[in-house]
């Protein structure tokens, strides 16, 4: 009842019925930014009925204008991006065609990232059935990127299917390491037995890390748990409920609404097979997984020269992560608190918050901060891309945010030449086995 009232109010304030997007998507996305203001001004005011308080809010209410203007900017930036009815927004909203949409059972985005040839040209050298691990990706007649929608198929009554799944997962992990992948966690995959399906491989060929970070290893991939309190790893994400700090949650009833800031996350992953109604944990199939792991890394070592000679087309782009997405989300939400926008300049607040976080990559910074501020002010998550043959790291609009000191292709080939050897894979195997043992 309480949330329905709020979402109805949001729809009327911003005329969401005019948009072709699925209305609940926009309601939920905008709600996170408005809840703190609604509750804050309700308790500061004299109207004790929350329903009457909501009815009194207009689209030119001065108390809410700082955040209302930003919501309108967000809506303006996405309103002309897609054609169709009942369009679903998938994940975060980014600028200029980088948001992913579900339309007619296909996932579509306009320009970046396009990494298909990187995956095909590298993995095909050592992994015979590599196409089974990915949805099909193509381009339509307008140059938009179209990705196949794959249904979740995680349940079985056959233990042999589960064993095959973990064997297939084990075979793929050396490929993640070879491609210097980061952030390929449980949020970026589903199960379609007997394979894991990786639908976001945009963060391959990661560049040189800042010296504040350790050397690249399996802990960067998203395969194994790194932080106890926040586990979104491929192997064990979802076994323990994470705490959600990322958005305000409204609780209570219409007479006493309250905001809480830390609750158990309702997020659900599809990263662990279900055998006869129970999760089939990796710790029970470690031999299958490690057998696949060893098979693949031995093939990689045999084919290393072929891998070093692989051709990576310059029209392939990777995503470059400067700061974790959760950092951008938290900072954006904080900047919508009335306690912030009533008492400080939002740009000054955002700049101070962003500078508290060390950049992940070692880069020559150009207009990164101003691009981040521009996106966050529009309530969008900043996103950046780089052609595999370029040093320029760009925004979706083509602005240069920073420069790598080496192109992703040249840095990756140097990494393969120096680091991809038996010692490397054996060291990662030990980390992998220890992580599996902790699952229990």
FENGISUL-V676286 format. One record per residue. SS is DSSP state (~ for helix, > for strand, _ for the rest). D_FIRST is the distance of its C-alpha to the first C-alpha in Angstrom with 1 decimal. Layout:
BEGIN
((SS D_FIRST) (SS D_FIRST))
END
This chain:
BEGIN
((_ 0.0) (~ 3.8) (~ 5.6) (~ 5.1) (~ 6.2) (~ 8.7) (~ 9.9) (~ 10.5) (~ 12.3) (~ 14.3) (~ 15.3) (~ 16.6) (~ 18.3) (~ 20.2) (_ 20.6) (~ 19.6) (~ 20.2) (~ 23.9) (_ 24.0) (_ 25.1) (> 23.1) (_ 20.3) (~ 17.4) (~ 15.1) (~ 18.1) (~ 18.4) (~ 14.8) (~ 14.8) (~ 18.4) (~ 17.9) (~ 14.7) (~ 17.0) (~ 19.4) (~ 17.2) (~ 14.9) (~ 18.0) (~ 18.9) (~ 15.6) (~ 15.5) (~ 19.4) (~ 19.8) (~ 17.1) (~ 19.2) (~ 22.4) (_ 21.6) (_ 22.0) (_ 18.7) (_ 16.8) (_ 13.6) (~ 11.5) (~ 10.2) (~ 13.9) (~ 14.9) (~ 13.1) (~ 14.7) (~ 18.0) (_ 18.3) (_ 20.8) (_ 22.3) (_ 25.4) (_ 24.0) (_ 26.7) (_ 24.6) (_ 22.8) (~ 25.8) (~ 27.1) (~ 24.1) (~ 23.3) (~ 26.9) (~ 26.6) (~ 23.6) (~ 25.6) (~ 28.6) (~ 26.7) (~ 25.6) (~ 29.1) (~ 30.7) (~ 29.0) (_ 28.8) (_ 32.3) (_ 32.5) (_ 32.0) (_ 32.5) (_ 30.6) (_ 27.4) (_ 24.2) (> 25.6) (> 23.9) (> 24.4) (> 25.7) (_ 25.7) (_ 26.3) (_ 27.1) (_ 30.8) (_ 33.2) (_ 35.6) (_ 35.0) (_ 34.3) (_ 30.6) (> 30.4) (> 28.8) (> 28.5) (> 30.1) (_ 31.5) (_ 31.4) (> 33.4) (> 32.5) (> 34.0) (> 34.8) (_ 37.5) (_ 40.2) (_ 39.7) (_ 40.1) (_ 42.7) (_ 44.3) (~ 45.3) (~ 49.0) (~ 48.8) (~ 47.3) (~ 49.6) (~ 52.8) (~ 52.4) (~ 50.8) (_ 53.0) (_ 56.0) (_ 55.2) (_ 52.2) (_ 53.3) (_ 49.9) (~ 47.9) (~ 46.2) (~ 44.3) (~ 42.3) (_ 40.8) (_ 39.0) (_ 41.4) (> 41.3) (> 43.1) (> 43.3) (_ 42.8) (_ 45.1) (_ 43.4) (_ 43.6) (_ 40.0) (> 39.4) (> 38.0) (> 37.0) (> 36.7) (_ 33.4) (_ 34.1) (_ 32.1) (_ 31.5) (> 34.0) (_ 33.9) (> 34.5) (> 38.0) (_ 40.1) (_ 43.2) (~ 44.2) (~ 46.7) (~ 43.9) (~ 42.3) (~ 45.7) (~ 46.2) (~ 42.9) (~ 43.9) (~ 47.3) (~ 45.9) (~ 43.7) (~ 46.7) (~ 48.7) (~ 46.2) (~ 45.9) (~ 49.4) (~ 48.4) (~ 45.6) (~ 48.1) (~ 50.7) (_ 48.4) (_ 47.5) (_ 43.8) (_ 41.1) (_ 37.4) (_ 37.5) (_ 34.9) (~ 32.4) (~ 30.0) (~ 32.9) (> 33.9) (> 32.9) (> 35.1) (> 36.8) (_ 39.2) (_ 41.9) (> 41.2) (> 38.8) (> 37.7) (> 37.6) (_ 35.8) (_ 36.0) (_ 39.6) (_ 39.7) (_ 40.7) (_ 44.1) (_ 47.4) (_ 45.9) (_ 48.3) (_ 50.1) (> 47.9) (_ 48.3) (_ 50.7) (_ 47.9) (_ 46.8) (_ 48.8) (_ 50.5) (_ 48.6) (_ 48.0) (~ 45.6) (~ 43.1) (~ 42.4) (_ 41.6) (_ 38.2) (_ 39.9) (_ 40.1) (_ 37.9) (_ 38.9) (_ 36.3) (_ 35.3) (_ 31.8) (_ 30.9) (_ 32.2) (_ 31.6) (_ 35.1) (_ 36.2) (_ 37.7) (_ 35.1) (_ 31.9) (_ 28.9) (_ 30.9) (_ 29.4) (_ 25.9) (_ 26.3) (> 24.6) (> 22.5) (_ 23.7) (_ 23.1) (_ 19.7) (_ 17.4) (> 14.4) (> 11.6) (> 10.8) (_ 10.4) (_ 8.0) (_ 7.9) (_ 11.6) (_ 12.8) (_ 11.4) (> 14.1) (> 15.7) (> 17.7) (_ 20.4) (_ 21.7) (> 19.9) (> 21.1) (_ 21.0) (_ 19.1) (_ 21.8) (_ 24.0) (_ 27.6) (_ 30.0) (_ 33.2) (_ 34.4) (_ 35.7) (> 34.5) (> 37.5) (_ 37.0) (_ 33.3) (> 34.1) (> 34.4) (_ 38.0) (_ 38.7) (~ 41.3) (~ 43.2) (~ 44.2) (_ 45.5) (~ 47.2) (~ 50.5) (~ 49.1) (~ 47.3) (~ 50.3) (~ 52.6) (~ 50.7) (~ 50.6) (~ 54.4) (~ 55.2) (~ 53.5) (~ 54.7) (~ 58.3) (~ 58.0) (~ 56.7) (~ 59.8) (~ 62.1) (_ 60.7) (~ 60.3) (~ 62.9) (~ 61.2) (~ 57.9) (~ 59.6) (_ 61.0) (_ 57.8) (_ 57.0) (_ 53.7) (_ 53.2) (_ 52.4) (_ 49.6) (_ 47.5) (> 45.0) (> 43.4) (> 40.4) (_ 41.4) (_ 39.0) (_ 40.0) (_ 37.1) (_ 34.5) (~ 31.4) (~ 29.2) (~ 31.3) (~ 30.5) (~ 26.7) (~ 26.7) (~ 29.0) (~ 27.0) (~ 23.8) (~ 25.9) (_ 27.4) (_ 24.1) (_ 23.7) (~ 24.6) (~ 27.0) (~ 28.9) (~ 28.9) (_ 29.6) (_ 32.6) (_ 34.2) (_ 35.2) (~ 32.8) (~ 35.7) (~ 37.6) (~ 34.6) (~ 34.1) (~ 37.8) (~ 38.2) (~ 35.4) (~ 36.7) (_ 40.2) (_ 39.1) (_ 39.0) (_ 42.2) (_ 42.6) (_ 42.8) (> 45.8) (_ 49.1) (> 49.3) (> 51.0) (> 48.0) (_ 48.1) (_ 45.1) (~ 42.5) (~ 40.8) (~ 40.6) (~ 39.1) (~ 36.5) (~ 35.7) (~ 35.4) (~ 33.0) (~ 30.7) (~ 30.8) (_ 29.3) (_ 26.6) (_ 28.6) (_ 30.0) (_ 33.8) (_ 35.8) (> 39.6) (> 42.1) (> 45.8) (> 48.4) (_ 50.2) (_ 53.5) (_ 52.4) (_ 51.9) (> 49.6) (> 45.9) (> 44.0) (> 40.6) (_ 39.3) (_ 41.0) (_ 44.3) (_ 44.6) (> 46.5) (> 44.4) (> 47.1) (> 50.1) (> 50.9) (_ 54.4) (_ 54.8) (_ 53.2) (~ 50.8) (~ 53.4) (~ 56.3) (~ 54.4) (~ 53.1) (~ 56.6) (~ 58.0) (~ 55.4) (~ 56.4) (~ 60.1) (~ 60.0) (~ 57.1) (_ 56.7) (_ 59.2) (~ 59.3) (~ 58.9) (~ 55.6) (~ 54.2) (~ 55.5) (~ 53.9) (~ 50.5) (~ 51.0) (~ 51.4) (~ 48.1) (~ 46.4) (~ 47.9) (~ 47.0) (~ 43.4) (~ 43.3) (~ 44.9) (~ 42.1) (~ 39.5) (_ 41.2))
END
